[in-house]
Amino acid sequence: MGVALALGGCAAAPLERAGSLRSYDRMSDANGLITKSQIRVNKKDVLAAKTVRIASTVFPARSDVAFSEKERRLVANAISRELCLRLSERFRIVSTDDDADLTVQATVTHATPTSPTASGASKALSIAKTVVLPAVPVPVPRLPVGLGSLSVEAEARDFAGFQKAAMVWARSANSITNSPRVANEGDAYDLAADFGTDFAKLVATGESPFGGMPALPPVESIPVRFGGAPKYVACEAFGRFPGITGFAGQGLGLPPGWTDSGAKDSPAPAPAPEVNSGQTLTQ
């Protein structure tokens, strides 16, 4: 019962259609324990693909999403970088100037900011427990208030522009699996990696990423997560993972921007046009 309350102690992330996909036809529900999703995939065609080009994730400004341009860029780049790492496990990743069997494009459709005050209180309680009861190996659940969320849609298109895989995805942070960060974009940044993992699995396997036992990451990806060079040079466009500094910052509840430098050697994009709220899907 306590676990259910901790997992459900936040507002549900909206599953929205923002219009960035070529088609929403024949998408079906594919929900996980804490994720809402609709998917469509042509398994035969994605399994036949060998090369992938990853377009930079888009996070447009919205009047009802209180994120700065810097925060939006950080979250969007975290999605692109995770996609590049995960898709590298099966595909050869090529640069944006090269031809590819599939082109992947993701768009953030909604995000709820994290309450820095609530996150700070949660981190303070965790530290206090460590000081007062250092021998008790029981983690302190995060306060189930002020949690953030992230909603994203993405598709993989072939060289002719036909959609081969698509996903509309939404997840809220919870008190158990998401560490508190004292930052507006804290939860959205961490959830970005969850989305990248789920969509990459859909494209790589041609099957729903939900259900079954989670697979262990390949050994070759570990150095990359610790800040090493990615398997393919094209992934350098999204910068390197923060590594040990990033893991330490997450443990201390620091803002992601303190440890993540974002995309490398790329000019700041022009301000994205503001978009209206997308079509919220009913369950």
Order of alpha helices (4+ residues) and beta strands (2+ residues): alpha-beta-beta-beta-alpha-beta-alpha-beta-beta-alpha-beta-beta-alpha-alpha-alpha-beta
